[in-house]
Amino acid sequence: MTTRVVNTHEAKSRLSELIREAEEGVEVIVARNGHPVAKIVPWPPIRAARVPGAWAGLVGYSNDVVGSDEEIVAMFDESAEAGMS
């Protein structure tokens, strides 16, 4: 990415040109007394509106995503009983 640093006077004089450059991908930094104070960036493109339920029927799943593991259930029951004592 190309970077262009301009002072505030130049930015005021050439604003339209600097905006075009930013739209083309040039990073435009505006500086005052050699210190960066602003950046001219292009406006982001408009994204399509999100529609609730757009994925309905496209993703499959079951109620039991991970089946019960007897060993894990036994360990859980043991720890629950030990906690009650």
Buried (B, 14 or more C-beta within 10 A) or exposed (E): EEEBEBEEEBBEEBBEEBBEBBEEEBBBBBBEEEEEEEEBEBEEEEEEEEEEEEEEEEEEEEEEEEEEEEEEEEEEEEEEEEEEE
